[in-house]
Amino acid sequence: MTTNIDWPSISVIRKTTSEGGTTSKVYARKGNDSIKLHGIEPPWRDNKPFVSCIPSGQYVLLPWESSKYGDCFAFTGGEVSLYKGSGAARYACLIHPANYAHQLQGCLAVGLSKGETTEGNPAVWSSRKAMSKLIDLVGDGPCIANIRWID
């Protein structure tokens, strides 16, 4: 993949997973500016569309306007594409506001802090504020995203 070194970058470092969701630290950087957020995704379910977290790997994130979530980002590359029928195993994987894994259909949500539901499932808080910070930092161009598990 050819990249421009001036592109912002996002690193998603997954920490834990359970039936309640997959948690991560999300680091975004553009030039000398950076932010740290918390991430939530569905658990890994063999890359099944709409129920599994996004496969580990490198992606290009594109600014995206969702009719449901507003301004967000769309993952492209590897096993993920923007549209159904493009030959990729998954499509329409986004970063968008949400607090709980059960609100996500194979997407990633970010929050300013993390916590748990009353049932003990992982959650992120202040997701809309976190999305706003991410959009402000990254801007309206493409971004490189790396997703990996921490050992």
Helices and strands as residue ranges (DSSP letters): E 9-18, E 21-30, E 33-41, E 57-66, E 70-76, E 80-81, E 90-91, E 94-95, G 101-103, E 109-111, E 113-116, E 122-125, H 127-138, E 143-149
